[in-house]
Amino acid sequence: MSTLLDLALPVARLLDPETAHGLAIRALSALPARPVPVDDPRLAVEAFGMRFPNPVGLAAGFDKEAEVPDAMLGAGFGFVEVGTITPRPQPGNARPRNFRLAEDRGVINRYGFNSGGHAPAAARLAGRKGHGRPCAGIVGVNVGANKDSVDRAADYVAGISAFAGLACYFTANVSSPNTPGLRDLQEEHALDDLLARVMEARDRVAPQVPLLLKIAPDLALAHLDGVVEVARRRRIDGLIVSNTTIARPATLRSPFKAETGGLSGRPLFPLSTRMLAEVYVRAEGAFPLVGVGGIDSPETAIAKLEAGASLIQLYSALVYEGLGLVPRIKQGLLDRLAGEGVALPALTGRRARDLVASPFPA
């Protein structure tokens, strides 16, 4: 499957990015199901009370409507996160809203939580073979709030209820830059209220399902102190670091660099990796971390682990590297483990303090 889709990449890049993405989803939906590859046991990760067959996950945003999670597991991902899904259908922002920064190996998007709503996504997940717990193939559900919601915390609670029994884990996405005011939920008081309500809902309807929080890379370090403190106090199961950035590095060359929205891909790597290390140091082992942002090679995957991640996720790199990137990363991890004679957990966080002590990325 990956070979067929990778051959189609040059043609897909001639299309509008959103159109190309839609065609990829339809192609994956139409292809025959393939068995999930059997991973080398050295790649297995124990986190959130689950055993992940390998640490390489698909980040939210690729499969927004939960249409192809099993196809992506079949492509070799150790876990897949669908969404972001809002309670009610909403169109998101006007097109064009996705831009390839080919010269920079990056992407800018301003989708704005375009979503078909809870009901159709829940129906698709309910139709999966072996859905629910124990999770045969790990599929997480990323939930968000409608743009016009008067009580955004209630939208996250609704997401927990809608996908109870269907999600292997939940992610509360409070860090997209494309829904006005959403990132305000990362303010300490608002975050405390949100997590209190969402954790209560989780404990009531899905007590065994881990709840993760996805945060922005643009937080000031003093603000990050508060976010991690609230997450620890509320006993959240983990943090995903990070979402896209509103910053624009001076190194960007693409003519699309001034487009509004969240920047992902290679240009995000330095900032997101530094913030991952900052969270790792502050969390002090209270919960595992998922590292996201700019992973496009075995080397960048290893760097995320060394900065503090137990698991990693990628998405934007697929635009440029194709699905063949997944087995390349897994082989690169195995080569590193064999070369150093260590187990995978030994990589996690071993460079975090060095990163925190280094100059902050420009």
For each residue, the residues with C-beta under 8 A, 3 or more apart:
1: 4 5 28 31 34 71 74 75 323
2: 5 6 75 76 322 323 324 326 327
3: 6 7 324
4: 1 7 8 31
5: 1 2 8 9 24 27 28 322 323
6: 2 3 9 322 323 324
7: 3 4 10
8: 4 5 11 12 27
9: 5 6 12 13 322
10: 7 13 14
11: 8 14 15
12: 8 9 15 20 23 24
13: 9 10 20 100 102 319
14: 10 11
15: 11 12 19 20 23
16: 19 20 96 98
17: 20 21 98 99 100 107 319
18: 21 22 95 96 97 98
19: 15 16 22 23
20: 12 13 15 16 17 23 24
21: 17 18 24 25 62 98
22: 18 19 25 26
23: 12 15 19 20 26 27
24: 5 12 20 21 27 28
25: 21 22 28 29 63 67 68
26: 22 23 29 30
27: 5 8 23 24 30 31
28: 1 5 24 25 31 67 68 71 72
29: 25 26 67 68 71
30: 26 27
31: 1 4 27 28 34 71
32:
33: 70 71 74
34: 1 31 71 74
35: 74
36: 53 73 74 137
37: 74 76
38:
39: 43 44 53 54 76 78 330
40: 43 330 334
41: 44
42: 334 337 343 344
43: 39 40 53 54 55 78 330 333 334 344
44: 39 41 51 52 53 54 344
45: 51 52 54 55 78 310 311 344 345
46: 50 51 52
47: 50 52 238 288 310 311
48: 169 210 212 237 238 288
49: 208 210
50: 46 47 135 138 168 169 210
51: 44 45 46
52: 44 45 46 47 55 57 78 79 138 311
53: 36 39 43 44 78
54: 39 43 44 45 76 77 78 330 333
55: 43 45 52 78 305 309 310 311 312 333 344
56: 76 77 78 301 312 313 314 326 329 330
57: 52 77 78 79 80 81 290 311 312 313 314
58: 62 63 72 77 79 80 81 313 314 315
59: 62 81 292 313 314 315
60: 64 81 82 83 84 142 171 173 214 315
61: 64 84 109 111 315
62: 21 58 59 72 315 318
63: 25 58 66 67 68 69 72 80 82
64: 60 61 82 83 84 85 114 115
65: 82 85 115 116 120 121 124
66: 63 69 82 83 85 121 124 125 139 141
67: 25 28 29 63 124
68: 25 28 29 63 71 72
69: 63 66 72 73 80 82 125 128 137 139
70: 33 73 74 128 129 137
71: 1 28 29 31 33 34 68 74 75
72: 28 58 62 63 68 69 75 77 80
73: 36 69 70 77 79 80 137 138 139
74: 1 33 34 35 36 37 70 71
75: 1 2 71 72 323 326
76: 2 37 39 54 56 323 326 327 330
77: 54 56 57 58 72 73 80 326
78: 39 43 45 52 53 54 55 56 57 138 311
79: 52 57 58 73 138 139 140 168 311
80: 57 58 63 69 72 73 77 137 138 139 140
81: 57 58 59 60 139 140 141 142 171 313
82: 60 63 64 65 66 69 85 121 125 139 140 141 142
83: 60 64 66 115 121 141 142 143 144 171 173
84: 60 61 64 113 115 142 143 144 173 176
85: 64 65 66 82 115 116 117 118 121 141 142 143 144 159 163
86: 89 90 113 115 117 118 143 144 145 146 155
87: 117 118 145 146 149 155 158 159 162
88: 117 118 146
89: 86 115 116 117
90: 86 112 113 114 115 117 146 147 148
91: 114
92: 97 111 112 113 114 115 178
93: 97 110 111 112 114 178
94: 97
95: 18
96: 16 18 99
97: 18 92 93 94 109 110 111 112 261
98: 16 17 18 21 107 108 109 110 111
99: 17 96 107 108 109 254 256 259 261
100: 13 17 106 107 254 256 319
101: 104 105 106 107 108 252 254 256 257 263 265 267
102: 13 105 254 320
103: 253 254
104: 101 251 252 253 254 257 265 266 267
105: 101 102 265 266 267 296 317 320
106: 100 101 252 254 263 264 265 266 267 268 316
107: 17 98 99 100 101 263 264 265 316 319
108: 98 99 101 256 257 259 260 261 262 263 264
109: 61 97 98 99 178 244 261 262 264
110: 93 97 98 177 178 259 260 261 262
111: 61 92 93 97 98 114 178
112: 90 92 93 97 147 176 178 179
113: 84 86 90 92 144 145 146 147 176 178 179
114: 64 90 91 92 93 111
115: 64 65 83 84 85 86 89 90 92 144
116: 65 85 89 120 121
117: 85 86 87 88 89 90 120 121
118: 85 86 87 88 121 122 158 159 162 163
119: 122 123 162
120: 65 116 117 123 124
121: 65 66 82 83 85 116 117 118 124 125 141 163
122: 118 119 125 126 162 163 166
123: 119 120 126 127
124: 65 66 67 120 121 127 128
125: 66 69 82 121 122 128 131 139 141 163 166 167
126: 122 123 131 166
127: 123 124 131
128: 69 70 124 125 131 137 139
129: 70 136
130: 135 136 137
131: 125 126 127 128 139 166
132: 135 165 166
133: 165 168 208 209
134:
135: 50 130 132 138 139 168
136: 129 130
137: 36 69 70 73 80 128 130
138: 50 52 73 78 79 80 135 168 169
139: 66 69 73 79 80 81 82 125 128 131 135 167 168
140: 79 80 81 82 167 168 169 170 171 212
141: 66 81 82 83 85 121 125 159 163 166 167 169 170 171
142: 60 81 82 83 84 85 170 171 173 214
143: 83 84 85 86 155 156 159 160 162 163 170 171 172 173
144: 83 84 85 86 113 115 155 156 159 173 176 179 182
145: 86 87 113 149 152 153 155 156 179 182
146: 86 87 88 90 113 149 155
147: 90 112 113 179 180
148: 90
149: 87 145 146 152 154 155
150:
151: 154 155
152: 145 149 155 156 182 185 194
153: 145 156 157 185 193 194 197 198
154: 149 151 157 158 197
155: 86 87 143 144 145 146 149 151 152 158 159
156: 143 144 145 152 153 159 160 172 194 197 198
157: 153 154 160 161 197 198 201
158: 87 118 154 155 161 162
159: 85 87 118 141 143 144 155 156 162 163 170 172
160: 143 156 157 163 164 170 198 201 202 205 206 211
161: 157 158 164 201 205
162: 87 118 119 122 143 158 159
163: 85 118 121 122 125 141 143 159 160 166 167 170
164: 160 161 167 205 206 209
165: 132 133 206
166: 122 125 126 131 132 141 163
167: 125 139 140 141 163 164 170 206 209
168: 50 79 133 135 138 139 140 209
169: 48 50 138 140 141 209 210 211 212 237
170: 140 141 142 143 159 160 163 167 202 206 209 210 211 212
171: 60 81 83 140 141 142 143 211 212 213 214 240
172: 143 156 159 194 195 198 211 212 213 214
173: 60 83 84 142 143 144 176 214 243
174: 182 183 185 186 191 194 213 214 215
175: 182 183 186 214 215 216 242 243
176: 84 112 113 144 173 179 182 183 243 244 262
177: 110 182 183 216 218 243 244 245 246 261 262
178: 92 93 109 110 111 112 113 182 261 262
179: 112 113 144 145 147 176 182
180: 147
181: 184
182: 144 145 152 174 175 176 177 178 179 185
183: 174 175 176 177 186 216
184: 181 187 190
185: 152 153 174 182 190 191 194
186: 174 175 183 190 191 215 216 219 223 227
187: 184 190 191 226
188: 191 192 226 227 229 230
189: 192 193
190: 184 185 186 187 193 194
191: 174 185 186 187 188 194 195 226 227 230
192: 188 189 195 196 230 233 234
193: 153 189 190 196 197
194: 152 153 156 172 174 185 190 191 197 198
195: 172 191 192 198 199 213 230 231 234 236
196: 192 193 199 200 234
197: 153 154 156 157 193 194 200 201
198: 153 156 157 160 172 194 195 201 202 211
199: 195 196 202 203 211 234 235 236
200: 196 197 203 204
201: 157 160 161 197 198 204 205
202: 160 170 198 199 205 206 207 209 211
203: 199 200 207
204: 200 201 207
205: 160 161 164 201 202
206: 160 164 165 167 170 202 209
207: 202 203 204
208: 49 133
209: 133 164 167 168 169 170 202 206
210: 48 49 50 169 170 237 238
211: 160 169 170 171 172 198 199 202 236 237
212: 48 140 169 170 171 172 236 237 238 239 240 290
213: 171 172 174 195 231 236 238 239 240
214: 60 142 171 172 173 174 175 239 240 242 243
215: 174 175 186 219 224 227 239 240 241 242 243 279
216: 175 177 183 186 219 242 243 245
217: 241 242 243 244 245 247 268 271 272 275 293
218: 177 245 246 247 271
219: 186 215 216 223 224 227 275
220: 223 224
221: 224 225 278
222: 225 226
223: 186 219 220 226 227
224: 215 219 220 221 227 228 275 278 279 282
225: 221 222 228 229 282
226: 187 188 191 222 223 229 230
227: 186 188 191 215 219 223 224 230 231
228: 224 225 231 232 239 279 282 283
229: 188 225 226 232 233
230: 188 191 192 195 226 227 233 234
231: 195 213 227 228 234 236 239 283 286 287
232: 228 229 235 236 283 286 287
233: 192 229 230
234: 192 195 196 199 230 231
235: 199 232
236: 195 199 211 212 213 231 232 239 287
237: 48 169 210 211 212 287 288
238: 47 48 210 212 213 287 288 289 290
239: 212 213 214 215 228 231 236 279 283 287 289 290
240: 171 212 213 214 215 243 289 290 292 313
241: 215 217 272 275 276 279 289 290 291 292 293 309
242: 175 214 215 216 217 245 268 271 272 275 276 292 293
243: 173 175 176 177 214 215 216 217 240 262 292
244: 109 176 177 217 261 262 263 264 268 293
245: 177 216 217 218 242 262 263 264 268 271 272
246: 177 218 262 263
247: 217 218 263 271
248: 252 257 258 263
249: 252 267 270 361 362
250: 362
251: 104 267
252: 101 104 106 248 249 257 267
253: 103 104 257
254: 99 100 101 102 103 104 106 257
255:
256: 99 100 101 108 259
257: 101 104 108 248 252 253 254
258: 248
259: 99 108 110 256
260: 108 110
261: 97 99 108 109 110 177 178 244
262: 108 109 110 176 177 178 243 244 245 246
263: 101 106 107 108 244 245 246 247 248 267 268
264: 106 107 108 109 244 245 268 293 294 315 316
265: 101 104 105 106 107 268 294 296 316 317 319 320
266: 104 105 106 269 294 296 317
267: 101 104 105 106 249 251 252 263 294
268: 106 217 242 244 245 263 264 265 271 272 293 294
269: 266 272 273 293 294 295 296 300 303
270: 249 273 274 294 361
271: 217 218 242 245 247 268 274 275 293 361
272: 217 241 242 245 268 269 275 276 291 292 293 294
273: 269 270 276 277 291 293 294 303 304 307 355
274: 270 271 277 278 307 355 356 358 360 361
275: 217 219 224 241 242 271 272 278 279
276: 241 242 272 273 279 280 289 291 293 304 307 308 309 352
277: 273 274 280 281 307 308 351 352 353 355 356
278: 221 224 274 275 281 282 356
279: 215 224 228 239 241 275 276 282 283 289 308
280: 276 277 283 289 307 308 349 352
281: 277 278 284 308 352 353 356
282: 224 225 228 278 279
283: 228 231 232 239 279 280 286 287 289
284: 281
285:
286: 231 232 283
287: 231 232 236 237 238 239 283
288: 47 48 237 238 310 311
289: 238 239 240 241 276 279 280 283 308 309 310 311
290: 57 212 238 239 240 241 309 310 311 312 313
291: 241 272 273 276 295 304 305 307 308 309 311 312 313
292: 59 240 241 242 243 272 295 312 313 314
293: 217 241 242 244 264 268 269 271 272 273 276
294: 264 265 266 267 268 269 270 272 273 300 316 317
295: 269 291 292 300 301 304 312 313 314 317 329
296: 105 265 266 269 300 314 316 317 320 321 325
297: 300 301 325 328 329 332
298: 301 302 328 329 331 332 333 335 336
299: 302 303 332
300: 269 294 295 296 297 303 304
301: 56 295 297 298 304 305 312 314 329 332 333
302: 298 299 305 306 332 333 336 347
303: 269 273 299 300 306 307 351
304: 273 276 291 295 300 301 307 309 312
305: 55 291 301 302 308 309 310 312 344 347 348
306: 302 303 347 348 349 350 351 352
307: 273 274 276 277 280 291 303 304 349 351 352 355
308: 276 277 279 280 281 289 291 305 348 349 352
309: 55 241 276 289 290 291 304 305 312 348
310: 45 47 55 288 289 290 305 345 348
311: 45 47 52 55 57 78 79 288 289 290 291
312: 55 56 57 290 291 292 295 301 304 305 309
313: 56 57 58 59 81 240 290 291 292 295
314: 56 57 58 59 292 295 296 301 317 318 325
315: 58 59 60 61 62 264 318
316: 106 107 264 265 294 296 319 320
317: 105 265 266 294 295 296 314 320 321 325
318: 62 314 315 321 322 323 325
319: 13 17 100 107 265 316
320: 102 105 265 296 316 317
321: 296 317 318 324 325
322: 2 5 6 9 318 325
323: 1 2 5 6 75 76 318 326
324: 2 3 6 321 327 328
325: 296 297 314 317 318 321 322 328 329
326: 2 56 75 76 77 323 329 330
327: 2 76 324 330 331
328: 297 298 324 325 331 332
329: 56 295 297 298 301 325 326 332 333
330: 39 40 43 54 56 76 326 327 333 334
331: 298 327 328 334 335
332: 297 298 299 301 302 328 329 335 336
333: 43 54 55 298 301 302 329 330 336 337 344
334: 40 42 43 330 331 337 338
335: 298 331 332 338 339
336: 298 302 332 333 339 340 347
337: 42 333 334 340 341 342 343 344
338: 334 335 341
339: 335 336
340: 336 337 346
341: 337 338
342: 337 346 347
343: 42 337 346
344: 42 43 44 45 55 305 333 337 347 348
345: 45 310 348
346: 340 342 343 350
347: 302 305 306 336 342 344 350
348: 305 306 308 309 310 344 345
349: 280 306 307 308 352
350: 306 346 347
351: 277 303 306 307 354 355
352: 276 277 280 281 306 307 308 349 355 356
353: 277 281 356 357
354: 351 357 358
355: 273 274 277 307 351 352 358
356: 274 277 278 281 352 353
357: 353 354
358: 274 354 355
359:
360: 274
361: 249 270 271 274
362: 249 250
